[in-house]
Amino acid sequence: DKEMYDDLELVLEMYERGFKFLPIDLYKSHAMNFQIEDGSVRPPLNSISGMGNVAAENIYRAYQEGGPFSSYDDLKTRAKIGNSTIDLLEKFGCLRGLPKSNQMSFFDFL
């Protein structure tokens, strides 16, 4: 927790100065650079606690080269990431609406 103190202090200062933050987004966030969008700051993928630079760069590159992901399985395969990275992305709401598997069920068509 002490490691996060400086970061949280910086974020509080930015809020007090009127900065607004956008959520981390699987498709809009850069791997390692903060971005300005419509006057707000979008954090990079590697700002997720526990997300390494290599995993963030792999996710970013996989999307840039192949477009949107069709499922968790597709994301894991194309970005060469494991279940722990998927868990982090889920925790931060980055995978909302993305199916877990490429397999379809008969009931998907009803």
C-alpha positions as CSV (number, residue, x, y, z in Angstrom):
1,D,0.0,0.0,0.0
2,K,2.9,2.4,0.7
3,E,4.0,2.0,-3.0
4,M,0.6,3.3,-4.2
5,Y,0.7,6.3,-1.8
6,D,2.6,8.6,-4.2
7,D,0.4,7.6,-7.1
8,L,-2.7,8.3,-5.2
9,E,-1.4,11.6,-4.0
10,L,-0.7,12.6,-7.6
11,V,-4.2,11.5,-8.7
12,L,-5.8,13.5,-5.9
13,E,-3.8,16.6,-6.9
14,M,-4.9,16.2,-10.5
15,Y,-8.6,15.9,-9.5
16,E,-8.2,19.0,-7.4
17,R,-6.8,20.9,-10.4
18,G,-9.8,19.8,-12.5
19,F,-8.4,16.9,-14.5
20,K,-10.9,14.2,-15.4
21,F,-10.0,10.5,-16.0
22,L,-11.5,8.1,-18.4
23,P,-11.6,4.4,-17.7
24,I,-9.0,2.1,-19.0
25,D,-10.2,0.6,-22.3
26,L,-9.0,-2.5,-24.1
27,Y,-9.2,-0.8,-27.4
28,K,-8.6,2.9,-26.7
29,S,-5.9,2.8,-24.0
30,H,-2.3,2.8,-25.2
31,A,0.1,0.2,-23.8
32,M,2.3,2.5,-21.8
33,N,1.3,6.1,-22.5
34,F,-1.4,8.3,-21.0
35,Q,-3.6,9.9,-23.7
36,I,-5.7,13.0,-23.8
37,E,-9.2,12.5,-25.1
38,D,-11.8,15.3,-25.2
39,G,-10.0,17.1,-22.4
40,S,-9.8,14.0,-20.2
41,V,-6.9,11.6,-19.4
42,R,-7.1,8.0,-20.4
43,P,-4.6,5.8,-18.4
44,P,-2.6,3.1,-20.3
45,L,-3.0,-0.6,-19.9
46,N,0.1,-1.0,-17.8
47,S,-1.3,1.4,-15.2
48,I,-3.4,-1.6,-14.0
49,S,-1.7,-2.8,-10.8
50,G,-0.1,-6.1,-11.6
51,M,-0.1,-5.6,-15.4
52,G,3.4,-5.8,-16.8
53,N,4.7,-3.8,-19.7
54,V,5.1,-6.9,-21.9
55,A,1.5,-8.0,-21.4
56,A,0.3,-4.4,-22.0
57,E,2.4,-4.1,-25.2
58,N,1.2,-7.5,-26.5
59,I,-2.4,-6.6,-26.0
60,Y,-2.0,-3.2,-27.7
61,R,0.0,-4.7,-30.6
62,A,-2.5,-7.6,-31.1
63,Y,-5.4,-5.1,-31.4
64,Q,-3.5,-2.7,-33.7
65,E,-2.5,-5.6,-36.0
66,G,-5.7,-7.7,-35.9
67,G,-8.6,-5.5,-34.9
68,P,-11.1,-6.1,-32.1
69,F,-11.0,-9.4,-30.2
70,S,-13.8,-11.9,-30.7
71,S,-13.5,-13.5,-27.2
72,Y,-11.3,-14.0,-24.1
73,D,-9.8,-17.0,-26.0
74,D,-9.0,-14.9,-29.0
75,L,-7.4,-12.2,-26.7
76,K,-5.3,-14.7,-24.9
77,T,-4.1,-16.3,-28.1
78,R,-3.3,-13.2,-30.1
79,A,-1.8,-11.2,-27.2
80,K,0.0,-14.2,-25.7
81,I,-1.3,-13.5,-22.2
82,G,-2.4,-15.8,-19.4
83,N,-5.4,-16.1,-17.1
84,S,-3.9,-13.8,-14.5
85,T,-3.8,-10.9,-17.1
86,I,-7.4,-11.8,-18.1
87,D,-8.4,-11.6,-14.4
88,L,-6.9,-8.1,-14.1
89,L,-8.7,-6.9,-17.2
90,E,-11.9,-8.3,-15.9
91,K,-11.4,-6.7,-12.6
92,F,-11.1,-3.3,-14.3
93,G,-14.1,-3.8,-16.5
94,C,-12.1,-3.9,-19.7
95,L,-13.7,-7.1,-21.0
96,R,-17.4,-6.2,-20.7
97,G,-19.4,-7.6,-23.6
98,L,-16.6,-9.9,-24.7
99,P,-17.7,-13.6,-24.8
100,K,-15.4,-16.0,-22.9
101,S,-15.2,-18.5,-25.7
102,N,-15.3,-18.6,-29.5
103,Q,-17.7,-21.6,-29.3
104,M,-21.3,-20.9,-30.0
105,S,-24.3,-22.5,-28.5
106,F,-27.4,-23.5,-30.2
107,F,-29.3,-21.2,-27.8
108,D,-27.3,-18.2,-29.1
109,F,-29.4,-18.4,-32.2
110,L,-32.8,-18.3,-30.5
